[in-house]
Amino acid sequence: WCIGPVHRLYIAKVVGCRTTFCTSWKVRFNCLVQMLIYETVC
């Protein structure tokens, strides 16, 4: 399930994570956790 729409969503999330420096640390932390989970599953 790592290919297709899920992967595109992940890429969008990574780009969003890297570009939103003005958001709170909670949002960025949650984002990082989701990325770690994705990379672990894949």
Backbone bond lengths (Angstrom), bond angles and torsions (degrees), N, CA, C in turn:
res aa  C-N    CA-C-N  psi(-1)  N-CA   C-N-CA  omega(-1)  CA-C   N-CA-C  phi
1 W - - - 1.463 - - 1.518 110.90 -
2 C 1.331 115.23 12.14 1.461 119.87 -177.04 1.516 112.49 -89.01
3 I 1.318 116.81 1.26 1.456 120.01 178.96 1.528 107.94 -114.28
4 G 1.316 116.20 159.61 1.451 119.58 176.53 1.516 113.57 87.41
5 P 1.339 116.93 -145.62 1.463 121.41 -173.77 1.519 113.61 -59.31
6 V 1.344 116.81 -36.03 1.461 119.11 -179.44 1.520 109.96 -64.81
7 H 1.340 116.03 -42.10 1.453 120.51 -179.79 1.530 110.37 -64.75
8 R 1.336 116.37 -41.89 1.461 120.00 178.61 1.514 110.77 -63.30
9 L 1.324 116.32 -39.50 1.460 120.84 176.91 1.526 110.10 -61.78
10 Y 1.332 115.62 -41.34 1.460 120.71 179.15 1.529 110.74 -62.92
11 I 1.333 116.42 -45.69 1.468 120.47 178.80 1.521 109.86 -59.74
12 A 1.325 116.68 -44.30 1.460 120.66 179.03 1.520 110.51 -61.07
13 K 1.327 116.01 -39.58 1.464 120.46 179.86 1.525 110.84 -66.93
14 V 1.330 116.85 -41.39 1.464 120.38 179.14 1.524 109.82 -62.46
15 V 1.330 115.68 -47.44 1.466 120.41 179.66 1.515 109.56 -60.56
16 G 1.338 116.21 -42.64 1.458 120.48 178.59 1.517 111.73 -62.24
17 C 1.332 115.96 -40.51 1.462 121.42 179.22 1.514 111.17 -62.80
18 R 1.312 115.40 -43.42 1.452 119.79 -174.47 1.519 111.41 -74.89
19 T 1.354 117.09 -22.46 1.459 118.73 -173.72 1.527 112.74 -100.75
20 T 1.333 118.05 -16.83 1.462 119.42 -179.64 1.515 109.75 -95.54
21 F 1.316 115.92 84.92 1.462 120.63 -179.83 1.519 110.75 -86.02
22 C 1.319 116.93 -15.55 1.460 120.49 -173.97 1.526 112.53 -90.50
23 T 1.322 117.21 -3.84 1.457 118.76 -179.87 1.523 110.13 -79.22
24 S 1.300 115.56 168.43 1.462 120.55 -178.68 1.523 110.52 -68.98
25 W 1.346 115.20 161.06 1.465 119.59 -178.86 1.515 110.92 -66.90
26 K 1.338 117.07 -27.47 1.474 119.50 179.06 1.522 110.55 -63.81
27 V 1.323 116.34 -43.39 1.458 120.20 -179.48 1.518 110.47 -63.72
28 R 1.324 116.60 -44.64 1.462 120.46 -179.18 1.517 111.07 -66.52
29 F 1.331 117.35 -38.97 1.462 120.99 179.04 1.523 110.69 -63.67
30 N 1.339 115.81 -45.23 1.455 120.85 178.25 1.519 110.44 -59.77
31 C 1.323 115.99 -40.14 1.450 122.04 178.88 1.522 110.69 -62.16
32 L 1.322 116.23 -46.78 1.458 120.54 -179.69 1.519 111.43 -61.91
33 V 1.323 116.59 -40.54 1.462 120.92 178.82 1.526 110.02 -61.19
34 Q 1.334 116.71 -43.89 1.455 120.29 179.96 1.531 110.69 -63.61
35 M 1.329 116.51 -38.87 1.459 119.62 178.85 1.523 110.78 -65.09
36 L 1.346 116.16 -41.57 1.462 120.05 178.36 1.519 111.11 -61.80
37 I 1.328 116.15 -43.77 1.466 120.52 178.86 1.520 109.94 -60.30
38 Y 1.340 116.05 -44.62 1.459 119.54 -179.33 1.525 110.62 -60.73
39 E 1.340 115.85 -47.21 1.454 119.30 -177.69 1.528 111.37 -65.67
40 T 1.325 117.63 -32.97 1.459 120.94 178.00 1.527 110.58 -68.27
41 V 1.328 116.46 -44.43 1.463 121.03 -179.10 1.516 110.40 -66.00
42 C 1.315 116.46 -36.36 1.461 119.90 -178.36 1.514 110.47 -84.60
